[in-house]
Amino acid sequence: MKAFRIKNNTSGKIRTKLCIEDVEIINQEVLEGFGLMEKMHLSTGEYPELVLTFKDPFRVPNFKRFYASKIRNITDPYIVEAVKRLNYLNPARKDTLLQKKITEYIITHFVVTEPRESGVKLGVYIEVPVISYEELHPIIVNLLQVDLLYEPDTEDFVLYSRDSKLDRGFKISIKAQLRARAALDYFEKAIHSAAEYLIDQTELVKVSHTRIRDTTLIQSSKGVASTQTIRKYMSERTKRVIDEHNSWSPFKSEGTYIKFEKFIKLEQDLSADEIADILGVSKSTVLDFRKTLEIIN
């Protein structure tokens, strides 16, 4: 569910981040009712501030790369990427003023400068962008006439007021808590889905942490999640589903289940010893197979 719509920018200042004032919340009562959005009043100073946190992250572009690695000429591919990101936050396809402001912002913040002699004072050098407004503006206007098909890769979970006085360290801690919660939700949902997948695939085999790991459906940044991670993040709901399934499913492993499938295809008038020899199992296992077959039938 999309939580909000980005408003048109009429402030005259280019946005490079999203604030509460920049968005129109969609179905606010529904979002709050289902715990998808929460209003909080937080403070590190004298007065509490309104903060909106979201259970699911929203996409928002990041501009750090453009400040660190600046545009050097009008053929630089960073220009297209910068326009995509700025247009995402400042929809400017039909807004000539915003097109002008985006051009000015890119030149001022994202373009390399070089020292040139001042036209006012002889012998004085000033830093001047290597790309002029007249060179860049028509390129940006042309780019904004086509569908740029852009969606940010980076995500966030929280919106602050534009004039927020909350300090940076406090904001970082809030974001860290929200990311940790999202990671927990991800693992809980992924583990539950893997358990249900196993039950659907081989309903006569018990579900274990090892079998869940072996589906490779639970992934972290380090690769397939370990059984320790699965055990740590498994929700109580998933544990109940597994416990109920394991209470009646007869086989502890897929290997035993495969032997049972072969057993079903054998002539049933064979003796237990003959079947045990064919399948490479114990006589007691054959007797268990026969009991299981009776239950299934």
Buried (B, 14 or more C-beta within 10 A) or exposed (E): EEBBEBBEBEEEEBBBBBBBEBBEBEBBEEBEEEEBBEEEEBEEEEEEBEBBBBBBBBEBBBBEEBEEEBBEEBEBEBBBBBBBBBBBBBBBBEBEEBBBBBBBBBBEBBBBBEEEEEEEEEEEEEEBBBBEEEBBBEBBBEBBEEEBEBEBEEBBBBBBBEEBEBEEEBBEEBBEEBBEEBEEBBBBEBBBBBBBBBBEEBEBBBBBBEBBBBBEBBEBEEEBBBBEBBEEBBBEEBBEBBEEBBEEBBBEEBEBBBBBEBBEEBEEEBEBEEBBEBBEBEEEBBEBBEEBEEEEE
